Amino acid sequence: MPTIAIVGAGPGLGLSIAKAFGDNGYSVALVSRTQEKLDTLATELKEAGIEAAGFAADVMDPASVTAAFDRIKERFGAVDVLEYSPAPHTPVPGLSNPAPLEANRANIQPQIDYYLYGGLAATEQVLPAMIERGSGTILYTTGGTSQDPLSGPAEFTTTTIGSGALRSYALKLHQATEGTGVYVAHVPLFVWIGSGGPETQPAAIAQHYWTTHTTRDGAEQPYVAL
């Protein structure tokens, strides 16, 4: 049974992505900071007939990410799909969103650690094996300001910088892995999740991830709520 690891899993989009892949025969490894919350999500998936388990880790702590993926591999074996979506569901210590004129190295660095270095820490756990076997998918999720910085309020400056760095890494990794059998894509979300009609709901957005994974077409797959 193939496995998807969802880093940044929560009760909204992460859970819906888990269901979208689980309904197509995937087992699900859920990764976020709080084991209790992960266990609740895993229970819901199991009740839906999806094999799932939670593995607590903090993307700001690379050693904890490594430890979590060691446990994932012990439980499920190889990771076939990595979905990295570090959207905080509760405040993350050290992260802030000052206005542009107040942005500085001290308040930008935590966002780089959260988005880019967290993404690197997770990627390092799966990419070498994917390249070796010639198959795998890595999807990186950010808000739409990573692609279009002017699409969000000015107060999103440090988040835009951090997520923009992750976007650049994702696009270059897509370029570098072409022809290896590994598909890498960036998914910028131009939507406030759950804010309006059916197209803004997590279940609808999650199908975009399944389509992106199966069609494997292009380095960037924006989701825009019409």
Contacts in CASP RR format, 6 or more apart in sequence:
PFRMAT RR
TARGET T0000
AUTHOR 0000-0000-0000
METHOD contacts of the structure
MODEL  1
MPTIAIVGAGPGLGLSIAKAFGDNGYSVALVSRTQEKLDTLATELKEAGI
EAAGFAADVMDPASVTAAFDRIKERFGAVDVLEYSPAPHTPVPGLSNPAP
LEANRANIQPQIDYYLYGGLAATEQVLPAMIERGSGTILYTTGGTSQDPL
SGPAEFTTTTIGSGALRSYALKLHQATEGTGVYVAHVPLFVWIGSGGPET
QPAAIAQHYWTTHTTRDGAEQPYVAL
1 25 0 8 1.000
1 26 0 8 1.000
1 27 0 8 1.000
1 51 0 8 1.000
1 76 0 8 1.000
2 25 0 8 1.000
2 26 0 8 1.000
2 27 0 8 1.000
2 80 0 8 1.000
2 81 0 8 1.000
3 26 0 8 1.000
3 27 0 8 1.000
3 28 0 8 1.000
3 29 0 8 1.000
3 72 0 8 1.000
3 76 0 8 1.000
3 77 0 8 1.000
3 78 0 8 1.000
3 79 0 8 1.000
3 80 0 8 1.000
3 81 0 8 1.000
4 17 0 8 1.000
4 18 0 8 1.000
4 21 0 8 1.000
4 22 0 8 1.000
4 26 0 8 1.000
4 27 0 8 1.000
4 28 0 8 1.000
4 29 0 8 1.000
4 79 0 8 1.000
4 80 0 8 1.000
4 81 0 8 1.000
4 82 0 8 1.000
4 83 0 8 1.000
5 29 0 8 1.000
5 31 0 8 1.000
5 69 0 8 1.000
5 72 0 8 1.000
5 79 0 8 1.000
5 81 0 8 1.000
5 82 0 8 1.000
5 83 0 8 1.000
5 122 0 8 1.000
5 126 0 8 1.000
6 14 0 8 1.000
6 17 0 8 1.000
6 18 0 8 1.000
6 28 0 8 1.000
6 29 0 8 1.000
6 30 0 8 1.000
6 31 0 8 1.000
6 83 0 8 1.000
6 85 0 8 1.000
7 31 0 8 1.000
7 32 0 8 1.000
7 57 0 8 1.000
7 59 0 8 1.000
7 65 0 8 1.000
7 82 0 8 1.000
7 83 0 8 1.000
7 84 0 8 1.000
7 85 0 8 1.000
7 86 0 8 1.000
7 119 0 8 1.000
7 122 0 8 1.000
8 14 0 8 1.000
8 31 0 8 1.000
8 32 0 8 1.000
8 59 0 8 1.000
8 84 0 8 1.000
8 85 0 8 1.000
8 86 0 8 1.000
8 87 0 8 1.000
9 15 0 8 1.000
9 18 0 8 1.000
9 30 0 8 1.000
9 31 0 8 1.000
9 32 0 8 1.000
9 38 0 8 1.000
9 41 0 8 1.000
9 54 0 8 1.000
10 30 0 8 1.000
10 32 0 8 1.000
10 37 0 8 1.000
10 41 0 8 1.000
10 89 0 8 1.000
11 37 0 8 1.000
11 40 0 8 1.000
11 41 0 8 1.000
11 89 0 8 1.000
12 193 0 8 1.000
12 202 0 8 1.000
13 85 0 8 1.000
13 87 0 8 1.000
13 141 0 8 1.000
13 193 0 8 1.000
13 202 0 8 1.000
13 205 0 8 1.000
13 206 0 8 1.000
14 30 0 8 1.000
14 83 0 8 1.000
14 85 0 8 1.000
14 202 0 8 1.000
14 206 0 8 1.000
15 41 0 8 1.000
15 44 0 8 1.000
15 45 0 8 1.000
15 202 0 8 1.000
16 202 0 8 1.000
16 203 0 8 1.000
16 205 0 8 1.000
16 206 0 8 1.000
17 83 0 8 1.000
17 85 0 8 1.000
17 206 0 8 1.000
17 209 0 8 1.000
18 28 0 8 1.000
18 30 0 8 1.000
18 41 0 8 1.000
18 45 0 8 1.000
18 50 0 8 1.000
18 52 0 8 1.000
19 45 0 8 1.000
19 48 0 8 1.000
19 50 0 8 1.000
19 203 0 8 1.000
19 206 0 8 1.000
20 203 0 8 1.000
20 206 0 8 1.000
20 207 0 8 1.000
20 209 0 8 1.000
20 210 0 8 1.000
21 28 0 8 1.000
21 81 0 8 1.000
21 209 0 8 1.000
21 210 0 8 1.000
21 213 0 8 1.000
22 28 0 8 1.000
22 45 0 8 1.000
22 50 0 8 1.000
23 50 0 8 1.000
24 210 0 8 1.000
25 50 0 8 1.000
26 50 0 8 1.000
26 80 0 8 1.000
26 81 0 8 1.000
27 50 0 8 1.000
27 51 0 8 1.000
27 52 0 8 1.000
27 76 0 8 1.000
28 42 0 8 1.000
28 45 0 8 1.000
28 50 0 8 1.000
28 51 0 8 1.000
28 52 0 8 1.000
28 53 0 8 1.000
29 52 0 8 1.000
29 53 0 8 1.000
29 54 0 8 1.000
29 55 0 8 1.000
29 72 0 8 1.000
29 75 0 8 1.000
29 76 0 8 1.000
29 79 0 8 1.000
30 38 0 8 1.000
30 41 0 8 1.000
30 42 0 8 1.000
30 52 0 8 1.000
30 53 0 8 1.000
30 54 0 8 1.000
30 55 0 8 1.000
31 38 0 8 1.000
31 54 0 8 1.000
31 55 0 8 1.000
31 56 0 8 1.000
31 57 0 8 1.000
31 65 0 8 1.000
31 68 0 8 1.000
31 72 0 8 1.000
31 122 0 8 1.000
32 38 0 8 1.000
32 56 0 8 1.000
32 57 0 8 1.000
32 89 0 8 1.000
33 56 0 8 1.000
33 57 0 8 1.000
33 58 0 8 1.000
34 56 0 8 1.000
35 54 0 8 1.000
35 56 0 8 1.000
38 54 0 8 1.000
38 55 0 8 1.000
38 56 0 8 1.000
39 54 0 8 1.000
41 52 0 8 1.000
41 54 0 8 1.000
42 52 0 8 1.000
42 53 0 8 1.000
42 54 0 8 1.000
45 51 0 8 1.000
45 52 0 8 1.000
46 52 0 8 1.000
53 75 0 8 1.000
53 76 0 8 1.000
55 68 0 8 1.000
55 69 0 8 1.000
55 71 0 8 1.000
55 72 0 8 1.000
56 64 0 8 1.000
56 68 0 8 1.000
57 64 0 8 1.000
57 65 0 8 1.000
57 67 0 8 1.000
57 68 0 8 1.000
58 64 0 8 1.000
58 65 0 8 1.000
59 65 0 8 1.000
59 86 0 8 1.000
59 114 0 8 1.000
59 117 0 8 1.000
59 118 0 8 1.000
59 119 0 8 1.000
59 121 0 8 1.000
59 122 0 8 1.000
60 92 0 8 1.000
60 110 0 8 1.000
60 113 0 8 1.000
60 114 0 8 1.000
60 118 0 8 1.000
62 117 0 8 1.000
62 118 0 8 1.000
62 121 0 8 1.000
65 118 0 8 1.000
65 121 0 8 1.000
65 122 0 8 1.000
65 125 0 8 1.000
66 121 0 8 1.000
66 124 0 8 1.000
66 125 0 8 1.000
69 79 0 8 1.000
69 122 0 8 1.000
69 125 0 8 1.000
69 126 0 8 1.000
72 79 0 8 1.000
73 79 0 8 1.000
78 129 0 8 1.000
78 133 0 8 1.000
79 125 0 8 1.000
79 126 0 8 1.000
79 129 0 8 1.000
79 130 0 8 1.000
80 135 0 8 1.000
80 136 0 8 1.000
80 137 0 8 1.000
81 136 0 8 1.000
81 137 0 8 1.000
81 138 0 8 1.000
81 139 0 8 1.000
81 213 0 8 1.000
82 122 0 8 1.000
82 123 0 8 1.000
82 126 0 8 1.000
82 137 0 8 1.000
82 138 0 8 1.000
82 139 0 8 1.000
83 138 0 8 1.000
83 139 0 8 1.000
83 141 0 8 1.000
83 209 0 8 1.000
84 118 0 8 1.000
84 119 0 8 1.000
84 122 0 8 1.000
84 123 0 8 1.000
84 138 0 8 1.000
84 139 0 8 1.000
84 140 0 8 1.000
84 141 0 8 1.000
84 166 0 8 1.000
85 140 0 8 1.000
85 141 0 8 1.000
86 114 0 8 1.000
86 115 0 8 1.000
86 118 0 8 1.000
86 119 0 8 1.000
86 141 0 8 1.000
87 141 0 8 1.000
87 143 0 8 1.000
88 95 0 8 1.000
92 114 0 8 1.000
94 110 0 8 1.000
95 110 0 8 1.000
95 111 0 8 1.000
95 114 0 8 1.000
95 158 0 8 1.000
95 159 0 8 1.000
96 107 0 8 1.000
96 110 0 8 1.000
96 158 0 8 1.000
97 155 0 8 1.000
97 156 0 8 1.000
97 157 0 8 1.000
97 158 0 8 1.000
97 159 0 8 1.000
98 104 0 8 1.000
98 107 0 8 1.000
98 155 0 8 1.000
98 157 0 8 1.000
98 158 0 8 1.000
99 154 0 8 1.000
99 155 0 8 1.000
99 157 0 8 1.000
100 154 0 8 1.000
100 157 0 8 1.000
103 157 0 8 1.000
103 158 0 8 1.000
103 161 0 8 1.000
107 158 0 8 1.000
108 158 0 8 1.000
108 161 0 8 1.000
108 162 0 8 1.000
110 158 0 8 1.000
111 158 0 8 1.000
111 159 0 8 1.000
111 161 0 8 1.000
111 162 0 8 1.000
111 163 0 8 1.000
112 161 0 8 1.000
112 162 0 8 1.000
112 165 0 8 1.000
114 162 0 8 1.000
115 142 0 8 1.000
115 162 0 8 1.000
115 163 0 8 1.000
115 164 0 8 1.000
115 165 0 8 1.000
115 166 0 8 1.000
116 162 0 8 1.000
116 165 0 8 1.000
116 166 0 8 1.000
116 169 0 8 1.000
119 140 0 8 1.000
119 166 0 8 1.000
119 169 0 8 1.000
120 169 0 8 1.000
123 138 0 8 1.000
123 173 0 8 1.000
126 138 0 8 1.000
127 138 0 8 1.000
127 182 0 8 1.000
130 136 0 8 1.000
130 138 0 8 1.000
130 180 0 8 1.000
130 181 0 8 1.000
130 182 0 8 1.000
131 177 0 8 1.000
131 180 0 8 1.000
131 182 0 8 1.000
134 180 0 8 1.000
134 181 0 8 1.000
134 182 0 8 1.000
135 181 0 8 1.000
135 182 0 8 1.000
136 181 0 8 1.000
136 182 0 8 1.000
136 183 0 8 1.000
137 182 0 8 1.000
137 183 0 8 1.000
137 184 0 8 1.000
137 185 0 8 1.000
137 213 0 8 1.000
137 216 0 8 1.000
138 170 0 8 1.000
138 173 0 8 1.000
138 182 0 8 1.000
138 183 0 8 1.000
138 184 0 8 1.000
138 185 0 8 1.000
139 184 0 8 1.000
139 185 0 8 1.000
139 186 0 8 1.000
139 187 0 8 1.000
139 209 0 8 1.000
139 212 0 8 1.000
139 213 0 8 1.000
140 166 0 8 1.000
140 167 0 8 1.000
140 169 0 8 1.000
140 170 0 8 1.000
140 184 0 8 1.000
140 185 0 8 1.000
140 186 0 8 1.000
140 187 0 8 1.000
141 187 0 8 1.000
141 188 0 8 1.000
141 189 0 8 1.000
142 163 0 8 1.000
142 164 0 8 1.000
142 166 0 8 1.000
142 167 0 8 1.000
142 186 0 8 1.000
142 187 0 8 1.000
142 188 0 8 1.000
142 189 0 8 1.000
143 163 0 8 1.000
143 188 0 8 1.000
143 189 0 8 1.000
143 190 0 8 1.000
144 151 0 8 1.000
144 152 0 8 1.000
144 163 0 8 1.000
144 188 0 8 1.000
144 189 0 8 1.000
144 190 0 8 1.000
144 222 0 8 1.000
145 151 0 8 1.000
145 152 0 8 1.000
145 156 0 8 1.000
145 159 0 8 1.000
145 160 0 8 1.000
145 163 0 8 1.000
145 164 0 8 1.000
146 160 0 8 1.000
146 162 0 8 1.000
146 163 0 8 1.000
146 164 0 8 1.000
146 166 0 8 1.000
146 167 0 8 1.000
146 186 0 8 1.000
146 188 0 8 1.000
147 164 0 8 1.000
147 167 0 8 1.000
147 186 0 8 1.000
147 188 0 8 1.000
147 220 0 8 1.000
147 222 0 8 1.000
148 188 0 8 1.000
148 190 0 8 1.000
149 160 0 8 1.000
151 190 0 8 1.000
152 160 0 8 1.000
166 186 0 8 1.000
167 186 0 8 1.000
167 188 0 8 1.000
167 220 0 8 1.000
170 184 0 8 1.000
170 185 0 8 1.000
170 186 0 8 1.000
170 219 0 8 1.000
171 186 0 8 1.000
171 219 0 8 1.000
171 220 0 8 1.000
173 184 0 8 1.000
174 183 0 8 1.000
174 184 0 8 1.000
174 185 0 8 1.000
174 186 0 8 1.000
174 218 0 8 1.000
174 219 0 8 1.000
175 219 0 8 1.000
177 183 0 8 1.000
177 184 0 8 1.000
183 213 0 8 1.000
183 216 0 8 1.000
184 219 0 8 1.000
185 212 0 8 1.000
185 218 0 8 1.000
185 219 0 8 1.000
185 220 0 8 1.000
185 221 0 8 1.000
186 219 0 8 1.000
186 220 0 8 1.000
186 221 0 8 1.000
187 208 0 8 1.000
187 209 0 8 1.000
187 212 0 8 1.000
187 220 0 8 1.000
187 221 0 8 1.000
187 222 0 8 1.000
187 223 0 8 1.000
188 220 0 8 1.000
188 222 0 8 1.000
188 223 0 8 1.000
189 205 0 8 1.000
189 222 0 8 1.000
189 223 0 8 1.000
190 222 0 8 1.000
190 223 0 8 1.000
190 224 0 8 1.000
190 225 0 8 1.000
191 199 0 8 1.000
191 200 0 8 1.000
191 205 0 8 1.000
191 223 0 8 1.000
191 224 0 8 1.000
191 225 0 8 1.000
192 200 0 8 1.000
193 200 0 8 1.000
193 201 0 8 1.000
193 202 0 8 1.000
193 205 0 8 1.000
194 200 0 8 1.000
194 201 0 8 1.000
194 202 0 8 1.000
196 225 0 8 1.000
197 225 0 8 1.000
198 204 0 8 1.000
199 225 0 8 1.000
199 226 0 8 1.000
200 225 0 8 1.000
205 223 0 8 1.000
208 221 0 8 1.000
208 223 0 8 1.000
212 221 0 8 1.000
END
